[in-house]
Amino acid sequence: MTVPGIITDLDDDNCNSIGSDVPSSVSNERIIIVGNQLPLKAHRRPEDQNWDFTWDDDSLLLQLKDGLGEDTEVIYVGCLKEEIDLEHQDDVAQTLLDNFKCVPAFLPPDLFTKFYHGFCKQQLWPIFHYMLPLSPDLGGRFDRSLWQAYVSVNKIFADKVMEVISPEDDFVWVHDYHLMVLPTFLRKRFNRVKLGFFLHSPFPSSEIYRTLPVRDELLRALLNADLIGFHTFDYARHFLSCCSRMLGLEYQSRRGYIGLEYYGRTVSIKILPVGIHMGQLQSVLNLQETVDKVAELHEQFKNKTVLLGVDDMDIFKGISLKLLAMEQLLVQHPDWRGKVVLVQIANPARGRGRDVQEVQSETYATVKRINEKFGRQGYKPVILIDDPLQFYERIAYYAIAEGCLVTAVRDGMNLIPYEYIISRQGNEKIDERLQLCKSRPKKSMLVVSEFIGCSPSLSGAIRVNPWNIDSVAEAMVLALVMAEPEKQLRHEKHYRKLSVEHIVSAYKRTKKRAILLDYDGTLMPQTSINKSPTPEAICVLNSLCKDPKNA
């Protein structure tokens, strides 16, 4: 079960692999969600220097809770964005546990810097996005002290999980590349722990991944989970290829899942693409401040067509390539000058270092050059927004944009296109404010990079190679000039739910049908203890089998 080298060295003497003999006092199902950051916002009161906390509604980890059963208790383990003074840490920890069921991991600032800005952002993040450290300026050369810091932080997280876990009952769900060795520490403490891991970033091909000096340690650590989830089949395939080529492990595909045998356990590999929280998005669309902001932007961009980009200030998001494509559009299609505006929302960078500074410098310089070249009184072809926006403000920009451009050179899933589609669907309040006819079909246009995880699921989008600036520029023009019915059809492709009437109609018309049925969650309820099919399910299957048109 153990990983060779430094991970074992860091363990203490009291964490041998054991099963818990302590009887459980937990009645309902409980999930411990572990992530780098807790889904909380912190505010320090100036009058007494104490802290106030609220939920961070934008946090994906918080939104996950709504996908679980109502009787499922959720405990969060993670860091706070703010640094808490040592003398306040115990009080803050108790407050968060009592009021939010959150367990904070307090990291010394120097350790956090080495862990997050060092190993995570300068070594793992670039390699997982296909950037090799061919020179010290590209990413960062491997530094064993940073790796040691990474392992140390993962052990601190394991200790925090230990404080709250009931190992025979609880499910532990670990998130993202910051905590890839955490499964090893948890498995060594409790060999029967129910443990899942989900990777929110891409997983690179074996030719890229194998350059990482601690490649085997990370693979073996992940294999201490019971289930490993990836955004796309490609990322899972790359992981399996690495396990085969570097560890000599072969996988088997069985009844809907891929399994790896590892030290007597079966590790399941699942494709689990992340989606967006429809309820939260629609509630923000209904806010009066959103409606007012939409009206304000509609007036601001009167007689202009808006194309929108929303990206982190990151080397892999392709902001500079997008700007060059906009410049190419204005050069080759002068009739669009004065009519089209690219609004680029640049979220603050999550990392820091020379690569981030270079992205910022290049972005500012390119925006300035384009605006000086093609701008005139009352018209700036590119508007760069690099101040943090409220969520409702971003939604308002989606709502008024004719097209959305997501041209990352490599990205995990990227949920921006989904948010854009829902925002373009709008609601009655927004339609009324924009003076749109209620019966008028909605429309949206997406230009997406073929190197992002959500690209295959967006059949109505214009897919591009972001490195091909001419191609991106032409895709932008196509998004502008496409006929209205075609824009509406593409929007419907992405937004429309599959209707039962449509299925029944198609079923009746066809002469040959292949019917593929899942078991858990389809023929049987997902949570059913008795796994035998009901008489009703058997009756339906017999009815389908009697029809000679059905296979």
C-alpha positions in Angstrom: 0.0 0.0 0.0 2.9 2.4 0.7 4.7 4.6 -1.7 8.5 4.4 -1.7 10.7 7.2 -0.5 9.7 10.5 1.0 6.0 9.9 1.7 6.8 7.0 3.9 9.6 8.9 5.6 7.2 11.6 6.7 4.8 9.2 8.4 4.8 8.8 12.2 4.9 5.5 14.1 1.2 5.5 15.0 -0.4 5.3 11.6 -0.1 1.6 10.7 -2.8 0.4 8.3 -5.8 -0.5 10.5 -9.5 -1.0 10.5 -11.6 0.8 13.0 -13.1 -1.3 15.8 -14.9 1.8 17.3 -18.6 1.4 16.9 -20.2 4.1 14.7 -22.3 6.8 16.2 -23.3 8.1 12.8 -26.8 7.3 11.6 -27.0 9.2 8.3 -24.6 9.0 5.4 -21.7 11.4 5.9 -19.2 12.7 3.3 -16.0 14.5 4.1 -15.1 16.7 1.1 -11.4 17.7 1.1 -10.1 20.5 -1.1 -7.3 23.0 -1.1 -9.7 25.8 -0.1 -12.7 25.8 2.1 -15.9 27.2 0.4 -15.9 30.2 2.7 -15.4 33.9 2.6 -13.7 35.6 5.5 -14.0 39.2 6.6 -12.0 40.8 9.5 -13.9 43.2 11.7 -11.8 46.4 12.1 -13.2 47.2 15.6 -12.1 44.1 17.4 -9.9 42.2 14.8 -12.2 39.2 15.0 -13.4 37.2 11.9 -16.8 36.9 10.3 -17.4 34.0 7.8 -20.0 33.4 5.1 -20.4 30.6 2.5 -18.8 31.3 -0.9 -21.7 30.6 -3.3 -19.3 30.5 -6.3 -17.3 27.6 -4.8 -17.7 24.4 -6.8 -17.2 22.4 -3.6 -20.2 24.1 -2.0 -22.3 23.5 -5.1 -21.5 19.8 -5.0 -23.6 19.6 -1.8 -26.8 20.1 -3.8 -26.2 16.9 -5.7 -26.2 14.8 -2.6 -29.2 13.5 -0.7 -30.9 15.8 1.8 -30.0 13.5 4.7 -26.3 13.4 3.8 -24.1 15.3 6.2 -21.2 17.1 4.6 -18.0 18.1 6.3 -15.4 20.2 4.5 -11.7 20.1 5.1 -9.4 22.8 3.5 -7.4 26.0 3.9 -8.8 29.5 4.3 -7.8 32.2 1.8 -6.9 34.5 4.6 -4.0 34.1 7.0 -5.3 33.6 10.6 -3.0 34.7 13.5 -1.8 31.9 15.7 -3.6 33.1 18.8 -7.0 33.1 16.9 -6.7 29.8 15.1 -8.3 27.6 17.9 -11.3 30.0 18.2 -11.7 30.2 14.4 -11.5 26.4 14.0 -14.2 25.9 16.7 -16.4 28.5 15.1 -16.1 27.0 11.6 -16.8 23.5 12.9 -19.8 24.6 14.9 -21.4 26.9 12.4 -20.3 25.6 9.0 -19.0 22.0 9.6 -15.7 23.1 8.2 -12.3 22.0 9.4 -9.6 24.5 8.6 -6.0 23.4 7.9 -3.7 26.3 9.0 -0.5 26.3 7.1 2.6 28.4 8.0 3.0 31.1 5.3 6.5 29.8 4.1 5.2 26.2 3.8 2.1 27.4 1.9 4.2 29.3 -0.5 6.4 26.3 -1.2 3.4 24.0 -1.5 1.0 26.1 -3.6 3.1 28.7 -5.5 6.0 26.3 -5.6 5.2 22.7 -6.3 1.5 23.1 -7.3 1.7 26.1 -9.6 5.3 26.0 -10.9 5.6 22.2 -11.4 2.4 20.3 -11.5 0.2 22.9 -13.1 2.5 23.5 -16.1 3.2 19.8 -16.7 -0.5 18.9 -16.5 -1.1 21.5 -19.1 1.6 20.1 -21.4 4.4 22.6 -20.7 7.8 21.1 -20.1 10.4 23.0 -18.0 12.9 23.1 -20.9 14.4 26.3 -19.3 14.2 27.9 -15.9 11.8 30.5 -17.3 9.3 27.9 -18.4 7.4 26.6 -15.5 10.1 25.6 -13.0 12.8 23.0 -12.7 12.1 20.2 -10.2 13.0 21.2 -6.7 12.9 18.4 -4.1 12.4 20.9 -1.2 9.1 22.0 -2.9 8.1 18.3 -3.3 8.8 17.8 0.4 6.6 20.8 1.2 3.8 19.3 -1.0 4.0 16.0 0.9 4.1 17.8 4.3 0.9 19.8 3.5 -0.9 16.6 2.3 0.0 15.0 5.7 -1.4 18.0 7.5 -4.6 17.6 5.6 -4.7 13.9 6.5 -4.3 14.8 10.2 -7.3 17.1 9.8 -9.4 14.4 8.2 -8.4 12.1 11.1 -9.9 14.6 13.6 -13.4 14.1 12.2 -13.6 10.8 10.4 -15.6 7.8 11.4 -13.7 5.4 9.1 -16.2 2.6 8.9 -19.0 4.9 7.9 -17.8 8.0 6.2 -17.0 8.6 2.6 -14.0 10.8 1.9 -13.9 12.8 -1.4 -10.6 14.4 -2.2 -10.4 17.1 -4.9 -7.7 18.2 -7.3 -4.0 18.1 -8.0 -3.1 19.9 -4.7 -3.8 16.8 -2.7 -2.7 13.9 -4.9 -0.7 12.1 -2.1 -3.4 12.5 0.5 -5.0 9.0 -0.4 -1.7 7.3 0.7 -1.8 8.8 4.2 -5.5 8.0 4.6 -5.2 4.5 3.4 -2.3 3.8 5.7 -4.3 5.0 8.7 -7.5 3.1 7.8 -7.2 0.3 5.2 -10.9 0.1 4.7 -11.6 3.8 4.3 -14.1 4.6 1.5 -12.1 7.1 -0.6 -12.6 8.9 -3.9 -10.4 11.4 -5.8 -11.4 13.8 -8.5 -9.0 15.7 -10.7 -10.3 19.1 -11.9 -7.4 19.7 -14.3 -6.3 17.8 -17.5 -4.1 14.7 -17.1 -1.4 14.8 -19.7 -0.2 12.1 -22.1 2.3 9.6 -20.8 5.1 11.2 -22.9 4.6 14.5 -21.0 3.8 13.0 -17.5 6.8 10.7 -17.5 9.2 13.7 -17.4 8.1 14.4 -13.8 10.7 13.1 -11.3 8.1 11.9 -8.8 5.9 10.3 -11.4 5.7 6.9 -9.7 5.0 8.3 -6.3 2.0 10.3 -7.5 0.5 7.4 -9.5 0.8 5.0 -6.5 -0.6 7.6 -4.2 -3.7 8.1 -6.4 -4.1 4.3 -6.6 -4.7 4.3 -2.9 -8.2 5.7 -3.7 -11.1 3.4 -4.4 -12.3 5.6 -7.3 -10.5 8.1 -9.4 -12.6 10.6 -11.5 -11.6 12.5 -14.6 -13.4 15.2 -16.7 -13.0 13.3 -20.0 -12.2 9.9 -21.4 -8.9 11.3 -22.9 -7.6 12.3 -19.4 -8.6 8.9 -18.0 -6.9 7.1 -20.9 -3.7 9.1 -20.3 -3.7 8.1 -16.6 -4.2 4.4 -17.5 -1.5 4.6 -20.0 0.9 6.0 -17.4 -0.1 3.2 -14.9 0.6 0.6 -17.7 3.9 2.0 -18.9 5.4 3.1 -15.6 4.0 0.7 -13.0 3.2 -2.3 -15.3 -0.5 -2.3 -14.3 -3.1 -3.4 -16.8 -6.8 -2.4 -16.6 -10.0 -4.1 -17.4 -13.3 -2.7 -18.6 -16.3 -4.3 -16.8 -20.0 -3.5 -17.0 -19.7 0.2 -17.4 -16.5 1.0 -15.5 -12.8 0.6 -15.9 -11.0 -1.2 -13.0 -7.3 -1.5 -12.0 -6.2 -4.2 -9.7 -3.8 -2.8 -7.1 -2.6 -4.7 -4.1 -5.7 -6.7 -3.8 -8.1 -3.8 -4.3 -10.0 -2.8 -7.4 -9.6 0.9 -8.2 -12.4 2.2 -10.4 -11.7 4.8 -13.0 -14.7 7.0 -13.9 -15.4 9.7 -16.4 -17.3 12.4 -14.4 -17.6 15.7 -16.4 -18.4 18.6 -14.2 -21.5 20.7 -15.0 -22.9 24.0 -13.7 -25.4 24.7 -10.9 -28.6 25.6 -12.9 -30.6 26.7 -9.9 -27.9 29.1 -8.6 -27.4 30.6 -12.1 -31.1 31.1 -12.7 -31.5 32.7 -9.3 -28.7 35.2 -10.1 -30.4 35.9 -13.4 -33.6 36.8 -11.5 -31.9 39.4 -9.3 -32.9 43.0 -9.8 -29.2 44.1 -9.9 -28.6 41.6 -12.7 -31.5 43.0 -14.7 -30.4 46.6 -14.1 -26.8 45.7 -15.1 -28.0 44.1 -18.3 -30.0 47.2 -19.2 -26.9 49.4 -18.4 -24.6 47.3 -20.7 -27.3 47.2 -23.4 -27.3 51.0 -23.5 -23.5 51.1 -23.3 -23.0 48.9 -26.3 -25.9 50.4 -28.3 -25.4 49.7 -32.1 -22.4 47.5 -31.3 -22.1 43.7 -31.5 -20.3 42.3 -28.4 -18.0 39.3 -28.4 -17.0 38.2 -24.9 -14.0 36.4 -23.4 -13.9 35.3 -19.7 -10.6 33.8 -18.6 -8.1 33.7 -15.7 -4.9 35.7 -16.3 -3.1 32.4 -17.0 -0.5 31.4 -19.6 -2.7 28.5 -20.8 -6.0 30.5 -21.3 -4.9 31.8 -24.7 -5.9 35.5 -24.1 -3.1 36.9 -26.2 -3.9 34.6 -29.1 -7.6 35.7 -28.9 -6.5 39.3 -29.0 -4.3 38.7 -32.1 -7.3 37.0 -33.8 -9.4 40.1 -33.0 -6.7 42.3 -34.5 -6.7 40.0 -37.6 -10.5 40.3 -37.9 -10.3 44.1 -37.9 -7.4 44.1 -40.5 -9.1 41.7 -42.9 -12.7 42.9 -42.4 -12.6 46.7 -42.2 -16.4 46.8 -42.5 -16.6 45.5 -38.9 -14.5 48.4 -37.5 -16.7 50.6 -35.3 -19.3 47.8 -35.1 -17.8 44.9 -33.1 -16.3 45.1 -29.6 -14.4 42.3 -27.8 -14.9 42.5 -24.1 -12.2 40.5 -22.4 -12.8 39.8 -18.7 -9.5 38.8 -17.1 -9.9 37.2 -13.7 -7.0 37.6 -11.3 -4.2 35.1 -11.7 -4.3 32.2 -9.2 -0.5 31.7 -9.3 2.4 34.1 -9.5 5.7 34.2 -11.1 7.4 35.3 -14.3 5.0 33.5 -16.6 2.0 35.4 -15.1 3.8 38.7 -15.4 4.6 38.0 -19.0 0.9 37.2 -19.8 -0.2 40.4 -18.1 2.4 42.5 -19.9 1.6 41.0 -23.3 -2.1 41.4 -22.8 -1.9 45.1 -21.8 0.5 45.8 -24.7 -1.7 44.1 -27.3 -4.9 45.7 -26.1 -3.2 49.1 -26.2 -1.9 48.5 -29.8 -5.3 47.4 -31.2 -7.1 50.3 -29.6 -4.6 52.8 -30.9 -4.7 51.3 -34.3 -8.5 50.8 -34.8 -10.1 52.9 -32.1 -11.7 56.3 -32.6 -13.9 58.8 -30.7 -16.5 56.8 -28.9 -15.2 53.4 -30.0 -12.7 51.0 -28.5 -12.5 47.7 -30.3 -11.1 45.9 -27.2 -12.3 46.5 -23.6 -10.1 44.7 -21.0 -11.7 44.3 -17.6 -9.1 43.1 -15.1 -10.9 44.3 -11.9 -12.7 41.6 -10.0 -16.4 41.4 -11.0 -19.3 40.3 -9.0 -21.0 37.1 -10.3 -24.1 39.0 -11.3 -22.0 41.4 -13.4 -20.4 38.6 -15.3 -23.8 37.1 -15.9 -25.0 40.4 -17.3 -22.1 40.5 -19.8 -23.0 37.0 -20.9 -26.6 38.1 -21.5 -25.7 40.9 -23.9 -22.9 39.1 -25.8 -23.6 37.9 -29.3 -20.8 35.4 -29.0 -18.5 33.9 -26.4 -14.9 33.0 -27.2 -13.1 30.3 -25.2 -9.8 29.8 -26.8 -7.6 28.2 -24.1 -4.6 26.2 -25.4 -5.2 23.6 -22.7 -7.9 23.4 -20.0 -9.6 20.9 -17.8 -13.4 21.3 -18.4 -14.0 25.1 -18.5 -17.6 25.9 -17.6 -17.8 29.3 -19.2 -19.6 28.1 -22.3 -22.3 26.5 -20.1 -22.8 29.7 -18.1 -23.0 31.7 -21.3 -25.7 29.4 -22.8 -27.9 29.6 -19.7 -27.5 33.4 -19.4 -28.4 33.8 -23.1 -31.6 32.0 -22.4 -32.4 34.8 -20.0 -35.9 35.2 -18.4 -39.0 37.3 -18.6 -37.5 40.2 -16.6 -34.5 40.5 -18.8 -36.5 40.2 -22.0 -38.8 42.9 -20.8 -35.9 45.2 -20.0 -34.3 44.6 -23.4 -37.7 45.0 -25.1 -37.5 41.5 -26.6 -40.6 39.6 -27.8 -41.3 36.7 -25.4 -42.0 34.3 -28.3 -38.7 35.2 -30.1 -36.3 32.2 -30.0 -33.1 32.7 -28.1 -29.7 32.6 -29.8 -26.1 32.2 -28.8 -22.8 31.6 -30.6 -19.7 29.8 -29.2 -16.2 29.7 -30.5 -14.3 27.1 -28.5 -10.9 25.6 -28.5 -10.6 21.9 -29.4 -8.2 21.6 -26.4 -10.7 22.1 -23.6 -12.6 19.4 -21.9 -16.1 20.7 -22.7 -15.5 21.0 -26.4 -16.8 17.5 -27.5 -20.1 18.1 -25.7 -20.9 21.4 -27.5 -22.1 20.2 -30.9 -23.4 23.6 -31.9 -20.1 25.5 -31.2 -17.5 26.5 -33.8 -14.4 24.6 -32.8 -11.0 26.1 -33.5 -7.3 25.4 -33.0 -6.4 28.4 -30.9 -2.8 28.5 -32.2 -4.2 29.2 -35.7 -5.0 32.9 -35.5 -6.4 33.1 -39.0 -8.8 30.3 -38.3 -9.9 31.9 -35.0 -10.5 35.2 -36.7 -12.6 33.6 -39.4 -14.6 31.7 -36.7 -15.3 35.1 -35.0 -16.5 36.5 -38.4 -18.7 33.4 -38.9 -20.2 33.9 -35.4 -21.1 37.5 -36.4 -22.5 36.9 -39.8 -24.3 33.6 -39.4 -28.0 33.7 -40.2 -30.4 34.2 -37.3 -32.2 30.9 -37.6 -28.9 29.1 -37.6 -27.8 30.9 -34.4 -31.1 30.0 -32.8 -30.7 26.4 -33.8 -27.2 26.2 -32.3 -28.5 27.7 -29.1 -31.3 25.1 -28.9 -28.9 22.3 -29.5 -27.1 23.3 -26.3 -30.0 24.4 -24.1 -33.0 22.2 -25.1 -33.9 19.2 -22.9 -34.8 16.0 -24.7 -38.5 15.8 -24.7 -40.4 12.5 -24.1 -42.8 13.4 -27.0 -39.9 13.7 -29.4 -38.5 10.3 -28.3 -41.9 8.6 -28.6 -42.4 10.0 -32.1 -39.0 8.9 -33.3 -39.5 5.4 -31.6 -42.8 4.9 -33.5 -41.3 5.9 -36.9 -38.3 3.6 -36.8 -38.1 0.0 -38.0 -34.9 -1.0 -36.1 -34.0 0.0 -32.6 -31.0 -0.7 -30.5 -31.8 -0.1 -26.8 -28.9 0.2 -24.3 -29.9 0.1 -20.7 -27.9 0.9 -17.5 -28.7 -1.0 -14.3 -28.1 1.1 -11.2 -30.1 4.3 -11.5 -32.0 3.2 -14.6 -33.6 -0.2 -14.1 -33.0 0.0 -10.4 -32.9 3.1 -8.0 -29.3 4.1 -7.4 -29.7 3.8 -3.6 -31.6 0.6 -3.5 -30.3 -2.0 -1.0 -32.2 -4.9 -2.7 -30.5 -5.2 -6.2 -33.1 -7.5 -7.7 -35.2 -5.9 -10.4 -38.9 -5.2 -9.6 -41.8 -7.1 -11.3 -42.6 -3.8 -13.0 -39.1 -3.6 -14.5 -39.2 -7.2 -15.7 -42.6 -6.5 -17.3 -41.3 -3.5 -19.2 -38.2 -5.5 -20.4 -40.5 -8.4 -21.6 -42.7 -5.9 -23.4 -39.7 -4.4 -25.2 -38.3 -7.9 -26.0 -41.6 -9.0 -27.6 -41.3 -6.3 -30.3 -39.2 -7.8 -33.2 -38.0 -4.3 -34.1 -36.1 -4.0 -30.8 -32.6 -5.3 -30.1 
